[in-house]
Amino acid sequence: MEQLLEIAENPEPFEKGTQEIWLDSDRADIVLEGHFDENIPGGSKGSEFIAETVEFISTIAPVENYKKIIDLGCGPGLYSHKLAYRGYDVVGVDFNKTSIDYAVEEAKKSDLAIDYRVEDITTIKIENEFDIALLIYQIYSVFSPENRKKILDNIYSGLKPGGLVLLDVLSEVSYDNFQQNFMWGLPKKSSPFSSRKHLMLHAAMKYPNHVTLAKTVLVFGDGEIVNYNYWNQHFSIESFEKEVNEAGFTLEKVYADVNGGDYSSDGEFFAAVLKKK
């Protein structure tokens, strides 16, 4: 009970839970499944959108001039796979081994030479290797300010002079639209979190400085308690540009999404192309 009371307290911004869902072996299957279902929060977009994004990438960074590409947070390789078909030399990085294992097998089936790596993008060591880096599906938004700086520093080190970055983030509109709520109950047998009977507590909370938290606590009958904290930073173009400028990048252009659509000020996210100074 003491542990449950402690977990129930509001955490400090970007404080970790007892477990990160991407690294929880008991939840590995639902993390992988999420990449193939755009209706799951955090799930990947549909195949048509992915194809549009790959086409957009080939437009802003034609393979003749931007041959080597690193896909950070690549998941099961949905983008890496299609980019390799286009002739890019692709390195795919994710710290979820289940997703990387899936990506490796899919690459083998298609006889694609993709270099997949199980690594943490906050600590990855790359040096002047790549022409373009991808960090898509609002991955950047889930990290603390300290880890975002590490990620940008790592990307900067890994890019050749004049190299590009394509990434997307949540906007301040999404912060304004974020609905706070608190729920608890016994999930149905089809709960995606566990087949074991459990009590689930969920809280969606707004913090100052455009930070939000989706907090999920699972309480099992044997006394096990698992807490996932899913944080997000929401940006204005100005706050985002300031952050990337400090890391040595120029903000080249803003788009509605990573498929290159026209930017709209009422969108819940936006994408940007950065250039290494």
N, C-alpha and C positions, 0 to 999 in steps of 0.2 A: 504493500500500500504506500509506503514512504516513497518508493521509486516512482509509482504512478503519480503521486502528488507533485513530485519534483518535475517530472516530464510535463505535467499539465500546466506548469508556469510558462508565461510568455518568454521565449528565448530572446537573447540579444540578436540584432541583425546579423544574418549569415552564420549564426551559430549552428553547428552540425547536430543532427539527431543521433540516436544510438547506432544508426546504420544508414548508408546511402543506398537507395534502391537500385542504382545501376551496378553496385558491387555486391548485392545480397544474393547469394547462391540460391536461396529459397524462392526468390522472386525472378530468377533469370529468364524463365519462359515468358512471363508477362512483359518484361522489358523488351525482349526480342519481338514478341507479337505486336507491341506498340509501334514498332517501326513500319508495320504493314497496315496500320489502321489509322486513318486520319481523324477518326471520330474519338480516338483515345487521346486525352490531353498529353501533349508531348509526342504524339505519333507523327509519322512522316506524312507528307503530302501524297496525293495520288500519282500514278504513273505518268499521266499527261503533264502535270505540273513539273515533275522531275525532268521529263524530256524537254520542256520549255526552258528550264533552268540550265540544263546542259547546253542547249542551243545558245542561250544568252552568254554563257561562259565562253563558248567558242567564238562568239562575236567580239567580246571585249578583250579576250586573250586568245587569239588564234594560235593553234598548235604549232604553226611554223615559227612563231616568235616566243611562245610561252609553253615550252615543251614539258617542263617538269612541274607537277602540281601535287600539293599535299592537302588531303581532305581530313581536317581535324574534327574529331567527334563523328567519324564516318559511319558508326553503327554497323549494320550488315552490308554496307557497301553499295547502297542503291544508286548513289551518284558516282562513286568511284568506278563502278562496273561500266556505266555508260560512257564515262570520260575515257576509260581505257579503250573502248571500242572506237572512239574518235581519234585514237593515236597518241594520246597523252601518256607520259610516263607518270604513273600514279603511285603515291604512297598514302595509304589509309591508316589513320590512327584512332584508336578508341581504347578506353580502359575497361570496357566490358568484354571479357574473354568469350562469352557465349556468342555475342554479335560478331566478333572477329573470326571465330571458328566457322560460323555460318558463311561469312564473306569469303574466307579462304576456299571453302568447298565450292561455292558458286563460281569463283574465279577459275578453279580447276576444271569444272564442267565446261566452261566456255573457252578454255585454253588461253586465259588472259594473265599476263605477267604483272600482277599488282602486288606491291610490297605492303602487306598488312602487318601492323605492329600493335601489340598490347602495351600502350603507354599512357601516361597521364599528361595532358597537354599543359598543365601548370609546371611540369618539371622536364619536359622533353628537351633534349639537346640536339639542335640542328644548326648548321653553320653555312650560310651563303650557298644553299643548295637549290632553292626552288624559285620558279618564275611567278607562281601564284599560289596563294593559300586560301582555302575555304574554311569558314567557320559558320555553318548555316543551321537553320531551324532554331534561332534565338538561343543557342547554346551559351553565347557570351553573357546573356542577361542573368544566368543562374549563379554566376560567380561573385564572390565578394570583391570590393575594390582592390584589395591586395592581390588576389588571385587574377583579377582581370589585368592588372599591371604585369604580372608574371607572364601571362599568356601573350600579351602584346609584345613584351620584350623577347620572348621566345620566337614569335613569328618574325619580328624584325631581324633577329640574328639568322633565322633560317632562309630569309629571302635574299635574292641577288639585288644589287642596286636597281631601283626603278621597278622592283617587283610589286605585284598587286595582291590585294586581299578583298575577298567578297564575304561579307557577313551580314547578319540581320539581328535586330534587337527589338524588344518591346518598347512601345511608345508611351508617352505620358497620357495619351488617350486611353490606353488599356488600363493604366492606373486609375484614371477617373471612373472607368466603367467597372472596375473590380468590385465584386459584391462580397462584403464580409458576412460570414455565417458560421454557425457552430452546430454540429450534428453529432449524434451518437446512436448506436443501435447494433443489433445482431444482424450481420449481412446474410443474404441468401446463400444457399449452397454454391451458387455460381460466382461467389466473390472472387475477383481477380487476384486478390492478395494472398489467399491461402485456402486450401481445401479443409483445413482444420477449423473447428468451430472457434470463433473469436468475437470479442467485442471490439467495435471500431469507433474511434473518436476522431472527428475531423474538424479542423478550424481553418477558416480563410480570413487572414488579418491584414490590414493596411498598417504600414509603419511610415514614419516621416521620411523625407528625402526620396519619395517615389519608390519605396521598397515594399514588396508584398510577400506574404508567407502563406503557403498551403501546407498545413501540418496534419499528418495522419499518424494516429497511435493505434496499434493492434495489441489487444490484451487477450492472451490465451489462458485456457483453463489450468494449465500446469504452472502458471505464474510468470511465463515468459512475456516480456513487454518489448515491442519494437516501435521505434519512433522515427518517422521520416520527416525531415524538414526540407521543403522545396521552395527555395527563395527565388525572387526575381527582382532585378533592377529595371526600372522603366526610364527611358531617356527622351529628352527633347533633342532635336538636331544639334542645338547649341551645346548642351552638356556632353553629348556624344563626341562632337568634334573637338571639344576641349580635351577630352580624355585621350583621344587617339593622336592629337597633335603633340601632347606631352610625351608620347611614346615614340615620336619620330615619323609619324605618318601624316600625309595630307589627305583630306577628304575630297575625293575627285568628283563624286556625284552620288545623289541619294535617289533611291527607287522605292516603289511601293512594296516590292518583294524581290527575292533573289532571282526570279524569272525575268526581271527587267521592266516590269510595268511602271507606268508613270506614278510618281510620288503623289500622295494625297494627304493633306494635313489631318484628315479625320480617321486615318488608318490606325489600327491597334498595334501595328509594327511597321518598321521600315528597314530597307536594306541599303547598304552603302558599299561603294568601291573605294578602297584606300590605296595609296601609293607610298612606297618607302622612299623617304627623302634622300 
